[in-house]
Amino acid sequence: MTIYDIARQVGVSASTVSRVINKRPGINAKTREKVEKALSESNFSINEAAKGLVNQSSRMIGILVSDIRNQHHIEGAYMIEQHFLEKGYCSLLFNAGSDKEGMAGYIKLLSSRRVDALVLIGSIFQNDEVMEAIGNYMPKVPVVMQNGILDLPNVSSVVSNDEQGAYDAVVHLYNKGKRNIAFINNNDTPSNLKKLAGYRKACSELGMKNREILRCEDSFSGGAAATDELVRMYPDVDAILYSVDTLAAGGVRLLIDKGFTIPDDIALFGTDNSPFALITNPRLSSVDTKLRELSNACADILSRAIEDRSYRKNIQIDCSLVLRETT
């Protein structure tokens, strides 16, 4: 059924049907009711692609994450998707992977879908290939990056102060009497490199030796394996800061199975304050990277940038420590 079919059925003009569909004023109540009834009975649906060609708007938001299994990133994507759903937008979510050329390929794909805006979730997208792809395929499309920075005129950023969060966690552990504090990292994303910098800065200022495992599998089992390796490499370790909560959850299980008492023998700090921090036993202390605040700020900035293409803003949000039973 087209609007012309509906118009003939009701006995009105096609423009009247169009005004009803688009909720425009100037239609009397009786006519509007008749048209809406006919639309409902015919299961009429709007061709959004055709409408977008006329309005120069697809009413679609592109969202890229590197790994949809990452609970922290997918939760941030969900918050942003819900924000735009309320505004009448459809979100296209893609699992872009960790290959930089693959990420660039997804940006080209979303450009072909004529999305109204783009969201990049995670600092892993902070690379030259992504930057070049945006410049080539989306130079005028509003883009916001969650926890990363790209120096382009159409890209805004909202980042956590990861260096400060890691620094504060180490200082807290030191103040609790820990003197042999280690750091376990899953990968070398820009965000994790800032956490590593915060850890090293605190160790340097407090006169402690660095104890580090700089790369491990990004999973519960990876965290357990890295913790096992760490306590064998550094038998004197009395506290561990992990780059993400998932690794810390694996570390909790490994240490308990080995007979360590947490936090007396070894204290543990995760990062992200994710649901994993609440389901470990003992419950995990964590650096809160403020996911909700990050996601809300991304959505607010992008909403404004869609209305005003010249709008661009960069925000940094401070982390906080959430103290639980592992410290």
Sequence and secondary structure as in RCSB ss.txt:
>XXXX:A:sequence
MTIYDIARQVGVSASTVSRVINKRPGINAKTREKVEKALSESNFSINEAAKGLVNQSSRMIGILVSDIRNQHHIE
GAYMIEQHFLEKGYCSLLFNAGSDKEGMAGYIKLLSSRRVDALVLIGSIFQNDEVMEAIGNYMPKVPVVMQNGIL
DLPNVSSVVSNDEQGAYDAVVHLYNKGKRNIAFINNNDTPSNLKKLAGYRKACSELGMKNREILRCEDSFSGGAA
ATDELVRMYPDVDAILYSVDTLAAGGVRLLIDKGFTIPDDIALFGTDNSPFALITNPRLSSVDTKLRELSNACAD
ILSRAIEDRSYRKNIQIDCSLVLRETT
>XXXX:A:secstr
  HHHHHHHHTS HHHHHHHHTT S   HHHHHHHHHHHHHTT    HHHHHHHHT   EEEEEES TT HHHHH
HHHHHHHHHHHTT EEEEEE  S HHHHHHHHHHHHHTT SEEEEESGGG SHHHHHHHHHH TTS EEEET   
  TTEEEEEE HHHHHHHHHHHHHHTT  SEEEE S   HHHHHHHHHHHHHHHHHT   EEE    SSHHHHHH
HHHHHHHH TT  EEEESSHHHHHHHHHHHHHTT  TTTT EEEEES  THHHHSSS  EEEE  HHHHHHHHHH
HHHHHHH TT   EEEE  EEE  TT 
